[in-house]
Amino acid sequence: MTRPITAGVDGSQESLAALDWAGREAVRRGLPLRVLHAWRYTESLATADRDTQHGWVSKGVTEAVRAVSERHPGLEVSVDVVEGEPVHALARAAAQAELLVLGSRGHGPVLGFLLGSVGQQVIAEATRPVVLVRAGDRPAAEAAGRDVVVGQHGDPEDSAATLRFAFETAAARGATVRAVRAWTLPPVFAYSPGSLRLLDDAGGLEPFEKQALADALRPWRERFPEVPVAEQVEMGSAGQVLLSVAGRAQLMVVGRRAHRSAVGARIGSVTHGMLHHAGCPVAVVPHA
């Protein structure tokens, strides 16, 4: 089954930028584009019944889609305007998509459609990658010379889905993958005799981390030999190290493992930081 690239739109400038990004990515990957708007009937608009409100919403979505279709004449585009709760509609759409693309306001006191409660739940519940795009995103940002940056941590199995997405995206764009692994000094009590032997054999912490990154990248280098790869290992928190290279990225790719608490789904601190502060589009890839 061919999965589409799905763009969630809500009429904001951020979502229109996300729609443009999704259209370009669909063309690059040779996939259809699905445009989704989830809306809720507003009873307080006494002069407009449900059908009238649906008509308003449909007209706005149609106008946005027309602009994308004109830019990409050969692109297969479908439109769905559904009445219902946005989180569930977007999460369902993500499950059926190659990836889901949404607009993001990023940092600031008002986080809007994406990074409020709706967006955080969608990211945490989605079983497929979700890409967040800001209003200022332009095609020029995807120009040659900017990397697809991917954060790698843990064992190769932990980051397999994230690395796969980064390499697939870079291959479609003719871009370089910059794989970044951050490391910090662990507490003394975290050492075990086994880990100390491994560190001694590797020559210390930094060589050990470099070898761990090389091991994680090896199968993807072999699978995508045409994709140039830059390896970067730095001491520091993962969020700080990734943000330090975000300005040179055309796309930031991070993994996420959903954390659930008494107040609902939460995403990891690194992912949260990238969504708030990285100026480039950010892809959040769920762990397999």
Legacy VTK file of the C-alpha trace (Angstrom):
# vtk DataFile Version 3.0
C-alpha trace
ASCII
DATASET POLYDATA
POINTS 288 float
0.000 0.000 0.000
1.294 3.435 -0.939
1.153 5.758 2.032
0.592 9.465 1.321
2.324 12.394 2.907
-0.398 14.041 4.970
-0.515 17.749 5.817
-2.768 18.968 8.605
-4.058 22.473 7.904
-5.957 24.901 10.131
-5.770 28.136 8.158
-2.756 29.535 10.038
0.380 30.736 8.254
2.288 27.942 9.973
-0.004 25.265 8.572
0.176 26.776 5.074
3.990 26.596 5.275
3.617 22.976 6.385
1.380 22.307 3.382
4.009 23.774 1.041
6.724 21.661 2.694
4.580 18.531 2.401
3.932 19.198 -1.280
7.634 19.502 -2.060
8.444 16.368 -0.082
5.675 14.402 -1.801
7.098 15.348 -5.195
10.620 14.343 -4.117
9.451 10.966 -2.844
6.955 10.307 -5.636
4.070 9.992 -3.170
0.517 11.406 -3.150
-0.367 14.320 -0.895
-3.336 14.179 1.470
-4.598 17.428 2.988
-6.600 17.117 6.209
-8.563 19.682 8.186
-10.310 18.653 11.403
-12.929 21.127 12.589
-15.529 21.410 15.320
-18.977 22.938 15.003
-19.242 26.206 16.937
-22.712 26.590 18.420
-22.033 30.169 19.492
-22.188 31.267 15.842
-25.963 31.517 15.909
-26.189 32.862 12.369
-24.293 29.919 10.862
-25.559 26.350 11.007
-23.341 23.270 10.702
-23.561 23.118 6.897
-22.656 26.792 6.569
-19.646 26.434 8.840
-18.555 23.323 6.940
-18.764 25.335 3.727
-16.543 28.067 5.138
-13.942 25.547 6.216
-14.025 23.650 2.921
-13.592 26.853 0.904
-10.489 27.843 2.857
-8.900 24.412 2.476
-9.722 24.292 -1.244
-8.004 27.632 -1.831
-4.861 26.477 -0.041
-4.776 23.205 -1.984
-5.266 25.021 -5.298
-2.045 26.965 -4.722
-0.068 23.781 -4.059
-1.550 22.006 -7.080
-0.593 24.925 -9.314
3.015 24.741 -8.090
3.156 20.970 -8.623
0.890 20.125 -11.609
1.690 16.408 -11.588
1.128 15.897 -7.862
-1.795 13.686 -6.832
-3.705 15.567 -4.119
-6.702 14.499 -2.033
-8.607 16.613 0.505
-10.444 15.529 3.647
-12.462 17.937 5.787
-13.665 16.039 8.841
-15.717 17.143 11.798
-14.295 15.873 15.042
-11.690 16.189 17.755
-8.379 17.268 16.135
-6.052 15.017 18.162
-7.844 11.817 17.201
-8.267 12.870 13.573
-4.591 13.770 13.200
-3.360 10.668 15.027
-5.493 8.459 12.766
-4.195 10.295 9.728
-0.606 9.816 10.871
-1.123 6.053 11.213
-2.144 5.886 7.554
0.597 8.194 6.257
4.245 7.968 5.349
4.595 11.050 7.513
2.375 13.768 8.962
3.300 17.431 8.477
1.995 20.183 10.763
2.661 23.849 11.379
4.529 25.044 14.457
4.880 28.437 16.103
7.866 27.185 18.086
9.001 29.163 21.128
6.982 31.870 22.812
4.070 32.191 25.238
1.509 31.153 22.603
2.314 27.809 21.035
-0.782 27.495 18.870
-2.096 24.583 16.866
0.908 22.371 17.153
2.768 22.812 20.382
-0.228 23.247 22.617
-2.100 20.327 24.118
-3.316 19.177 20.685
0.102 19.021 19.091
1.880 17.423 22.012
-0.700 14.646 22.150
-0.495 14.079 18.397
3.287 13.768 18.537
3.156 11.432 21.522
0.435 9.217 20.039
1.529 9.137 16.395
2.971 5.835 15.188
4.580 7.452 12.145
7.001 10.396 11.788
5.604 13.887 12.379
7.312 16.921 10.817
6.876 20.405 12.321
7.270 23.430 10.046
7.416 27.147 10.918
5.711 29.944 9.003
9.033 31.317 7.755
10.090 28.087 6.040
11.080 28.539 2.395
12.301 26.152 -0.356
15.664 27.951 -0.360
16.326 26.453 3.082
16.572 23.060 1.382
19.394 24.244 -0.887
22.526 22.152 -1.293
25.038 22.612 1.486
22.607 22.306 4.376
22.570 18.966 6.144
19.857 16.643 7.319
20.873 16.527 10.983
19.934 13.482 13.052
20.445 12.866 16.732
21.725 9.404 17.632
21.879 7.931 21.108
21.816 4.568 22.796
22.325 1.261 21.017
21.895 0.880 17.228
18.449 -0.667 17.741
17.301 2.372 19.719
17.965 4.783 16.871
17.261 2.557 13.843
13.947 4.214 12.913
15.390 7.711 13.335
18.453 6.963 11.202
16.346 5.254 8.545
14.169 8.342 8.188
17.193 10.658 8.025
18.927 8.609 5.338
15.752 8.199 3.263
15.125 11.933 3.404
18.715 12.830 2.553
18.704 10.383 -0.366
15.567 12.013 -1.792
17.161 15.479 -1.463
20.748 14.691 -2.450
21.821 15.974 0.966
24.419 15.026 3.558
23.400 13.297 6.772
25.072 14.849 9.802
24.777 12.306 12.615
25.251 13.865 16.044
25.904 11.972 19.250
26.223 13.897 22.517
27.762 12.450 25.633
28.241 13.476 29.245
30.313 12.132 32.096
28.156 9.603 33.943
27.997 9.528 37.745
30.741 7.453 39.316
28.212 5.030 40.753
26.953 4.244 37.233
30.199 2.487 36.353
30.353 -1.259 36.549
33.429 -3.504 36.166
32.150 -4.531 32.732
31.664 -0.973 31.497
35.063 0.084 32.849
36.726 -2.687 30.846
34.901 -1.572 27.693
36.018 2.021 28.233
39.605 0.978 28.842
39.606 -1.127 25.664
38.198 1.809 23.674
40.764 4.248 25.053
38.360 6.435 27.029
34.884 7.895 26.848
35.131 9.955 23.655
36.589 7.158 21.481
33.964 4.849 22.968
31.192 7.263 21.920
32.678 7.678 18.442
32.756 3.930 17.995
29.158 3.664 19.186
28.060 6.225 16.575
30.035 4.477 13.825
28.430 1.147 14.730
24.934 2.650 14.617
25.585 4.246 11.222
27.230 1.256 9.547
24.102 -0.527 8.238
22.646 2.726 6.907
25.881 3.698 5.167
25.788 0.314 3.461
22.122 0.659 2.523
22.516 4.243 1.215
26.068 4.373 -0.196
25.227 7.482 -2.253
24.449 9.571 0.847
27.428 11.522 2.253
27.734 11.226 6.034
29.353 13.550 8.570
29.855 12.156 12.075
29.889 14.520 15.041
30.503 13.490 18.653
30.515 16.229 21.288
30.482 16.402 25.033
27.377 18.159 26.357
23.654 17.713 26.706
21.920 16.315 23.615
19.632 19.326 23.353
22.448 21.869 23.482
24.634 19.995 21.002
21.803 19.551 18.502
20.733 23.185 18.749
24.321 24.264 18.093
24.102 22.784 14.572
20.412 23.507 13.888
21.276 26.753 12.105
23.097 24.768 9.399
20.337 22.177 8.994
17.618 21.942 6.377
15.886 19.370 8.598
16.417 18.199 12.169
15.498 14.570 12.892
15.004 13.376 16.464
13.562 10.224 17.958
10.984 10.054 20.674
9.672 7.582 23.170
6.329 8.652 24.608
6.185 9.150 28.358
2.810 8.916 30.040
1.962 10.540 33.326
-1.132 11.307 35.343
-1.755 14.366 33.149
-1.406 12.526 29.850
1.202 11.889 27.188
4.553 13.681 27.341
7.450 13.823 24.928
11.108 13.730 25.877
13.003 16.854 26.896
15.332 16.787 23.862
12.424 16.555 21.433
10.579 19.260 23.332
13.594 21.554 23.128
14.010 21.038 19.375
10.342 21.810 18.718
10.557 25.039 20.688
13.925 26.409 19.613
15.187 24.889 16.327
14.527 27.285 13.447
14.448 24.571 10.773
11.705 21.962 10.264
11.887 19.188 12.868
10.965 15.554 12.226
9.958 13.541 15.282
10.296 9.807 14.649
8.742 7.295 17.082
10.944 4.452 18.220
9.997 1.121 16.720
LINES 1 289
288 0 1 2 3 4 5 6 7 8 9 10 11 12 13 14 15 16 17 18 19 20 21 22 23 24 25 26 27 28 29 30 31 32 33 34 35 36 37 38 39 40 41 42 43 44 45 46 47 48 49 50 51 52 53 54 55 56 57 58 59 60 61 62 63 64 65 66 67 68 69 70 71 72 73 74 75 76 77 78 79 80 81 82 83 84 85 86 87 88 89 90 91 92 93 94 95 96 97 98 99 100 101 102 103 104 105 106 107 108 109 110 111 112 113 114 115 116 117 118 119 120 121 122 123 124 125 126 127 128 129 130 131 132 133 134 135 136 137 138 139 140 141 142 143 144 145 146 147 148 149 150 151 152 153 154 155 156 157 158 159 160 161 162 163 164 165 166 167 168 169 170 171 172 173 174 175 176 177 178 179 180 181 182 183 184 185 186 187 188 189 190 191 192 193 194 195 196 197 198 199 200 201 202 203 204 205 206 207 208 209 210 211 212 213 214 215 216 217 218 219 220 221 222 223 224 225 226 227 228 229 230 231 232 233 234 235 236 237 238 239 240 241 242 243 244 245 246 247 248 249 250 251 252 253 254 255 256 257 258 259 260 261 262 263 264 265 266 267 268 269 270 271 272 273 274 275 276 277 278 279 280 281 282 283 284 285 286 287
